[in-house]
Amino acid sequence: MNRSIESFKSMSKSLVNFQTPSEKASYVRNMFDQISGRYDLMNRVMTGGQDVRWRRLAIEKAQLPVDGKLLDIACGTGDLAFSALPKQPELVAAADFSLNMVRIGKEKLRDHETIRFLGADGLAMPFRTGSFDAVVTGFSMRNVIDVGTFIAEMARVVRPGGKVVILEITPVNNRLFGPLFRFYFHKVVPFVGGLLSGNRDAYTYLPQSVDIFLTADQLKEKMAQTGLRDVHYRKLNFGTVALHWGTVG
Ligand SMILES: C[S@@+](CC[C@H](N)C(=O)[O-])C[C@H]1O[C@@H](n2cnc3c(N)ncnc32)[C@H](O)[C@@H]1O
């Protein structure tokens, strides 16, 4: 681990050392339940609105057919699902284990919009094998307790030939830009996140969870190990965000 990550970590308490996987799952669910009301606002502020563009790109990679069926898993307040509506899919399902996030998502639906929001665990999805043309997930992978099982479940619920798309923040190793980004991420984001959401810990956990997450190459490898083919990724936002996609079957 490089020295600047070490020093940033030593400046704030560690929020990513869990005793058991279920402790992490409860922590994550409670945290998102608590920040759900300010989650969208904080996303727009933290990314300068760029996340809207990244979500559109993720939906493009899902290559939904006309009248297609899409699942947004670990959907939070459903912003990926909402980004898919202009494609006029037959079905958009959006599922998350934080019921407060799901409730906020439902409240955002306007009269003419249809997304089926539901509470569900991405590690044991309540969907039949091959039910969807594509599955997307945004900024969830760092939060799940078993990345391999989560990706395998994503692949299971998609028909052969369909797409699995993952949008996630990725560890930065750029020697020039890295320290600047880490300062922003480890210092500014927790401060602003604390002010806007009232939960500084949630936005302290965020950069720490990225530091210990898989690199883009490692995530690509994980997707390939799960049996996905033609796995690719593209980095966005000066290499701070990675968009991965692969094909089932
Ligand atoms: C950072 S939020 C991302 C929300 C949304 N996907 C987005 O793009 O803004 C991470 C979400 O993952 C959800 N999550 C984490 N682990 C999960 C799991 N095992 N099953 C379902 N949802 C999960 C959390 O509840 C949270 O809403």
The ligand as an SDF file (V2000), in Angstrom:
LIG
                    3D

 27 29  0  0  0  0  0  0  0  0999 V2000
  -23.6090    3.2990   -2.8620 C   0  0  0  0  0  0  0  0  0  0  0  0
  -25.2200    2.6470   -2.9130 S   0  0  0  0  0  0  0  0  0  0  0  0
  -25.5320    2.5940   -4.6450 C   0  0  0  0  0  0  0  0  0  0  0  0
  -26.9800    2.7750   -4.9960 C   0  0  0  0  0  0  0  0  0  0  0  0
  -27.2930    2.8290   -6.4800 C   0  0  0  0  0  0  0  0  0  0  0  0
  -26.9660    1.5770   -7.1080 N   0  0  0  0  0  0  0  0  0  0  0  0
  -26.5960    3.9530   -7.1710 C   0  0  0  0  0  0  0  0  0  0  0  0
  -26.0620    3.7170   -8.2640 O   0  0  0  0  0  0  0  0  0  0  0  0
  -26.6210    5.0800   -6.6820 O   0  0  0  0  0  0  0  0  0  0  0  0
  -24.9340    0.9500   -2.5490 C   0  0  0  0  0  0  0  0  0  0  0  0
  -26.2300    0.1920   -2.4010 C   0  0  0  0  0  0  0  0  0  0  0  0
  -25.9410   -1.2030   -2.3520 O   0  0  0  0  0  0  0  0  0  0  0  0
  -26.9020   -1.7880   -1.4980 C   0  0  0  0  0  0  0  0  0  0  0  0
  -26.4330   -3.1240   -1.1460 N   0  0  0  0  0  0  0  0  0  0  0  0
  -25.2520   -3.4810   -0.6180 C   0  0  0  0  0  0  0  0  0  0  0  0
  -25.1840   -4.8230   -0.4460 N   0  0  0  0  0  0  0  0  0  0  0  0
  -26.3630   -5.3160   -0.9180 C   0  0  0  0  0  0  0  0  0  0  0  0
  -26.8970   -6.6150   -1.0460 C   0  0  0  0  0  0  0  0  0  0  0  0
  -26.2170   -7.7080   -0.6310 N   0  0  0  0  0  0  0  0  0  0  0  0
  -28.1160   -6.7750   -1.5750 N   0  0  0  0  0  0  0  0  0  0  0  0
  -28.8370   -5.6990   -1.9710 C   0  0  0  0  0  0  0  0  0  0  0  0
  -28.3890   -4.4250   -1.8800 N   0  0  0  0  0  0  0  0  0  0  0  0
  -27.1650   -4.2440   -1.3670 C   0  0  0  0  0  0  0  0  0  0  0  0
  -27.0040   -0.8000   -0.3460 C   0  0  0  0  0  0  0  0  0  0  0  0
  -28.1640   -0.9770    0.4160 O   0  0  0  0  0  0  0  0  0  0  0  0
  -26.9840    0.5210   -1.1250 C   0  0  0  0  0  0  0  0  0  0  0  0
  -28.2760    0.9750   -1.4290 O   0  0  0  0  0  0  0  0  0  0  0  0
  1  2  1  0
  2  3  1  0
  2 10  1  0
  3  4  1  0
  4  5  1  0
  5  6  1  0
  5  7  1  0
  7  8  2  0
  7  9  1  0
 10 11  1  0
 11 12  1  0
 11 26  1  0
 12 13  1  0
 13 14  1  0
 13 24  1  0
 14 15  1  0
 14 23  1  0
 15 16  2  0
 16 17  1  0
 17 18  1  0
 17 23  2  0
 18 19  1  0
 18 20  2  0
 20 21  1  0
 21 22  2  0
 22 23  1  0
 24 25  1  0
 24 26  1  0
 26 27  1  0
M  CHG  2   2   1   9  -1
M  END
$$$$
